């Protein structure tokens, strides 16, 4: 007889300060429970009023992570996928904006029959519907609530999970709170009072945490743990230290060492199944014992906040881990590259990567960087916009089309990049975003084919503009090969220069599918080329 899923719910809230690592904590717990043989899914509930992060500034919010089914989500979903090696979906991410938008659509349709529409019960019911949707096949549904306790916009989410805790009961739900224990240098002690106040704020809402994760940069003495236990009504063994790690991939092992997952299972009266964390333990060994080190120059527009390129950083790390090399990053602001003299930071790098982005500013700097990589035979990897600027640069400097550009940035007769309906009448993608997984077919014996070892692949996209297929013949004749195309042969997916040491551009974002134990093939070969170029 088939075993019935447990259908337990774990709610993770945060207090004291933002950016403490709720996403990594959620993902780590998911990894530990999955390693014990349980079926796990992770979800993110964000209180901001944007419908999704798609239009949010990466410098303010970090990267927009894209799922296979085309959801534009918070970067924490990237942590979820990487840690539990499992794809997320549109149904795993929601914001206040999406909830309110759904409610107003229902109200305008008359779904509420003229009744007064309120936060409670209408908004909270929609939140509960989101949490409970498609959970019947999982043992654990882990729900991370964005923001911190006390945020006005987060209150409906906290009320919704309070109601679920009451409705489902203790044997089905667990509340976990992540807080900060700040260290005061002047008194040389960790302070527990902020945690006490944060838990008190939760209690005022009606939520008693069952477990507290304490973020700290220093070891937590028993006296602090005892104080938190006493004043927060939480058993001492459920006060879990969450100390700094060299890498986020060491966190599951550290948490397990503090019996984090054991206490979760104890709460639900479940057996602590045998766990094998060898692959996670091997990461720590690989980080501490690299065979070598390389430097990758990333020429980007949003380098003020490295989380804007979170999946990119992780994909490079995964590739380096697999090849036993430490990958250092030299961040280069494309906005500051005005002339070839400004390319000096790239002279000592082993490879150059130009990531995606939107908007005109910094584009000429990226084009100069692509030219530098091509002319100096430096391994080059262009992603999305990085592929497009490589095409623009090649058209300008090899084909001598001096006004070659993208219609995203300027009007020109030679738009080598543009919306599809600018050059074909049957295009149905013009003016819209190509989001999520799309297939591409690879040219046999091309670099792309050798990397992926197959002629058909599926990768995730996030862009509006395409390489103009009408320039394909001229570009290929000059040496820029279109080695990847959409199944209908209308949309270029991969370009490369065969005579170059390693020069490739992809319209898709392979970083979104890279995992620590299964790195993206193209990132791995790019890092390998950089190692050879050392």
N, C-alpha and C positions, 0 to 999 in steps of 0.2 A: 504493500500500500504506500502511495506517495506521501511523503512527509509534508504536512501543512506548514506554510511560512508562519513565523511567529508574529509578525506585524507589530513590532515595538517601535516607539517613537522617542528620539532623543533630541531635545531642544537646546541649542547652544546660544547663550547671550553673552554680551561683553559689557564691562564697566570700567570706570576710572579714566581710561584713555582709549582712543581709536588705534588701529594698526598694531594691536598686540599679537595678532596671529590666530584669530578665530578660524580663518580658512584652513591654515595648516593644521590646527588642532582638530578640526572636523575631518580633514582628509586623513590625518594620522590615525584617528580613531577608526575611521572606515577601513584603513589598511590593516589595522590590528584585528578587527572583527572578521574581515574577509580572510585573513591568514588563519583564523580559527575555523574556517569552513562555513561561516554565515553569509547569507545573501544580503548585500548592503546597497543602498542608494543614498545619495547626498543631494540636498536642495538648499538654495539660497533665497532668503526673503530680504529684499532691500527696501528701506523706508523712503528713499528719495522719490520725488514726484515725477522724474523723467519716466517715460513709458519703458525705456530700456537704456542702456549706456551708449547706444549707437551714435548719438550726436554729442556726447559729453567730451570735453577737452581731455586728452590723454594726460596732460601735465597735471590736471586736477584730480583725475579719477583713476589713472592707470590704463592699461590696455583694455581693449574690448575683445573678449574671448568669444570665438565662434564655434558653435557645435555643428555636427554633421547635418542636422535638419535646419540649419540656418538661423538659429537664435543668436542674437548679439547679447552677451551676458557679461557679468562681472568677472574679473580675473580669477576669483576664487574657484570658479568652475574648472579652470585649468588645473588648479591644485587637485581638485577632486579626481579628474580624469587621470592625471599623472600618478597619483598615489594608489588608486584602486584599479587602475588599468581597465577602465570601463567608460564607455561613452555616456555623456549626459545628453539631455534633450530639452526642447522648448518648455516642457512641463516641469523642469527642475529649477527654474529661475523666474522670480516675479518681483515687481516693484510696487510701491504705493501707486505710482502713476498708472500702471497696468490695472491694478485693482479698482481704482477710482474710475478709470476709463470704462471698464467693463460694467461697473455699477451704473454710470450715467447712460450708457447705451441701453441697459435693461430698463432704466427709469423712463427714457424717452419712448421705448417701445410699449410702455404700459404694463410691464411685467409685474409691477408692484401694485397694480389695480388702484392707483390714486392714493395709496397710503403714504404717510410721511416716511421719507428715506433718511436713515440715520447711521452714524458710525456703528452703533450697537443697536440692532443685530446685523444690519445689512453688510457693512464692510467686514466685520469680524466673521460673518458666515462665509463670505467669498474667500477670505484668507484660509479658513478652515477647509473649505472645499479644495483649495489648491494643495494644502498639506496632505489631505487624505486621498487625493486623486492618484490612481495607479500605484497603490501600495500593497495590493493583495499578494504579490509574488515575492515580497521581500521580508526578511527577518527583521531588519533594522532600517528605518528611514531617519536619517540624521538631517535635521533642519537648522541651518545657521541663520540667526537673525542679525542683519547688518546694523551698524551704528552701535551706540552705547546706551545703557539704561539711563533714562532722564531726557533723551531726545524726544521732543514733542511729536515729531512725525512717526516715531517708532511705537507709540503707545497702543495703537490699534493692533499691531502684531503681537505685542506682549499680552494684551487682553485676550486675543484669539488663542494663543497657546495656553494661557491660564484656563480658559474654558475647556480646551481639549484635555488638559491635565485632569480636570474635574470629571469630564464626561467619560473619558477612557479609563481612568483610574490609575493608581500607582503601579500596578503590575504591567501596564502598557506604556507608561511614560516616565521619562527621566529629564530633569532640568539640570543643566550644567552651566556654570557661570565662570567666565574667564576674566580675571582682574590683574591689576598691576600692584606689586609691592615695591614702592620707590625706596631708594637708598639715600639717606641724608649723610653727606660726607662730614658735616660739622659735628654730628653726634655719633657717626659711624654705626648706624643701625637701620634695619629695614622697618618701614612703617606699615602697620596693618590697618590703620584708621581709614584710609581711602577704600579699602576692600570692605570694611565694616559698613561704611556709608553706602557703598554700591549695593550691597546685599540688602541693606535696610530699604533702599529705593525699590528693589525688587519685591520685598515683603509688602511694601505699601500697595503694590499692584495686586498682591495675592499670590505671588510665586515664591515658594520656598525652594532654593536650589538644593539638590541632593548631593552635588559634587562641585567643588571649586578648584579651578586650575589657577595657580598663582604664578604669573610671569615675573621673573626676577633675573637680574644680571649677576646675582650672587647667591651662594647656597643659603637656604632658608633654615634658620635654627628651629629646634623643637619648640622653643618658647613662643615663637611667632605662630607656628602651626597650632599650638594649644590655644592661643588667644583667638585666632580666627575660628577655630572649632567651637569655642565657648560662646563667642558673641554672635556667630552666624548660624548657630543651631545645626551644624554639619559635623558628622562623625569625623574624628581625627584622621582615620584611614582614608577618608574621602576628600582630604585636602591634598591635592596633587601638585608638587613642584613642577614648574614649566620653565626650565633654565635655558640659557642661550646654547645654541649648537653651532658647530662649524658650517653645517649645511642643513637645510630643511629636511633633507632625506635621512638625517640621523635622528630626527625627532621621534618617529615611531618606536625605535629601540629605546630611547631615553624614557619615553612615556611608559613603555612596557616595564622598564626597570623600576618605575615607581608604582607599578601595579594598577595603572590607569584602566586598562581593559578588564582586568580581574574585578575591579570594584564595580564597573558597569554591569558585568555579568552577574555579580553577587546581588546587585540591586534587583535584577529581574529573576533571581533564583534559577539561573541557568548554569550548567556545568562549564567549567573552564576547559574547553577542548584543547588538545595538544596544539601548540603553535610553533611554526618554523619561520624564524626571522633571519635565516642565514643570508638571503639575498640583500636584506637591508643592512645587516652587519658588514657584508662585503663592501658596501658603498663607503663606509667609514674607513676601511682599510685602503680602498682605492684612492680616496681623497688624500690620505696621509702619505701615500707612497707612489706618486706619479713618476713615470719614466722620463718625462720632459715637460717643457712648458712652451706654449706658443702665445702670440698676441694677435687678436683679431681687431681690426679697426672697423667700428660701426659708425657710419656716417648718417646721422639721423637728425630729425627736427625737434624731438621731444626729450632730449637727453637730460633735461633738468630733473626729470623724475624717471628713474630707471625702471619702475614698475610699468611705464608706458610700453616697454619692450619685454615684459616678463616672460612670455612663452619663448621668445627669441633667446633670451639669456639661458633659460632652462634647456632648450634644444642644443645649444652650444655646449653646455655643461654635460648633457647626456652623451653627446658625441665624444667629448674629451674623456669622459669616464670610461667609455667603451674602448677607446684607443689608448687609455692609461696616460693621458696628458692633461695637465692643467691648462685651461683656456682663460687667459687674461683678456680683458676688453679695454681697448683704447677708444674712449668716446670722443667723437668729433662732431661739433655742431655745424651742420651744413649751411646754416644761415651766416656763419662767419667766414665761409669760403667764398671770397670774391674774385681772387685771381689764383693762378697756379702756385704762386708763392705761399698761399695759405694752406697748401697741401702738405706742408712740412711734417705734421703729426703722423702722416701715413708712410713716411719713408722707412720707419723701423718696424712696421707691422708685417705679419706673415700671411695675412689674407685680409681682404676688404669685403665687407657686407653692407649693402644698402637696403634697409627695410622699407616697409610700406609707409604710407602717409597720405594726407589730403591737403590741398591748397598749394598756392603758388610759391610762398616764401621758402627759401632754402633750396629750390629746385636747381638753380644754376650751379650751386655748390655741389650737389649730388652728381650733376652731369660732369663737372670737372673731375670728381673722384672716380667716376666710371671710366673716363678717358685715361686717367692716370693708371688705373688697374690694367686696362687694355694695352696701352703702349709700353708699360713696364713689365708685362707678363706676370703680374701679381695675381694669385688666385682670387677670383671675384665671384660673389654670389649676390644676385639681386632678387629681392622678393617683392612682388606686386609692383609698386611704384619703382622699386629698384630695378626691375626688369624693364619698365617703360623708359626710365632715364637712360638705360644702356642702349635701347633702340634709338632714342633721340640723339644720343651722342654719336652713335655709329652712322646714322643718317647724315648728321651735320658734317662730321670730320672724315668719313670714308666715302660716302656718296656725294659729298659736297653740296648737300641741300641745306644751305645756311639758315633758312627760316623754319627748318624742321622743329616741331614742337607738339605739345598736346593741347587740344581744344579746351581742356580743363583750365589752362593757364592763359592762353592768348589765342586770338583769331588769326589764322594763317592759312594759306592755300595748301600748305604741306603739313597737315595734321597727321603725323604718323601714329598718334594716339588720339582716340576720341570715343564718343558714344557710338555704339554699333549702327544706330539708325542714321548716322551722319553719312555713311557710305553705302548702305544697302537698304532697299525698300522693304525687305522682308524681315528686318531685324526686329525682334520683340523684346530686347533687353535695354534699349535706349532709355536713359533717364531713370533707370531703376538700379538697385544694388544687386549684384550677383552674390548671393550669400549661401554658405553651407557647402556641402560636398557635391562636386561635379566630376565626371569622368574625363580623362584625357587619354589619347592614344599616342604612344611614343614611337619615334622613327627607329627601326631596327639598326643596331650597331652604332647608334648615337651615344653621346655621353650619358644622356638621360636614361636611355635603355640599359646601359651598362650599370648605372647606379641602382635603378629599381629592379633590374633583372626580370622585367616583364614588359609587355607592349601596351597593357591597359592598366591605368592606375586611377585612384580616386583620392582627391585632396580637397581641402576646404578653401573657400574663396571669400573675399570681402572687398568688393570694388565696383565701380560704375564704368570706368573707362577701359577700353580694350586697345590692343595693337591693331592698327589699320591693315587689314588683310591685303589691300590693294598695293601695298609696298613690299609684299613678301618676295616676289621674284627678284626685284632689284637688290634687296638686302641679302638674299641668299646668294645671288651671283657675286656679291662683293665679299661674302665670307661669313655672314651672320645667319646661321641655320635655324630654321623653325623645326625643332626636333620633337615638339609636343603640340598637338592640336586637339580641339574639341571633337567629339565623335562626328559632327556634321562638317568638319573642315573649315568652319567659318571663324573660329576664335583661337588665336595663338595662345598656347599654354606654356611653352618652354622655348627659349632661344639659347643658342650656345655658339661659341667660336671654336671649331675643332682644332685650329692651329695654335690655340692658346694653351698654356699650362693647365688652367682650369678656369673657364669663364662660362657661367650659366645664369640664366634668369628665369624665374617662374612667376606666372601670373597668380598662382595660388600661394597659400601660406602653409608650408609643410611643418612649421613650428608648432601648430596647434595639435598635431597628432603624435608628436614626439613623446616618448615615455622613458623614464630612467633605466628601465630594463629592456627597452626596445627603441633605441634612438632612431630618429628620422634618417632614412638612407641618404638623402641628399645632404643633410647637415654632417653626417658622418664622413662622407667623401670630401666635402669641403674642408673639414678639419684635417682629414688625411692629407689633402693637397697642401694645406698650410704647414703641416708638419714636414712634408717633403721640401717645402720652400724655405724652411728655417735656415 
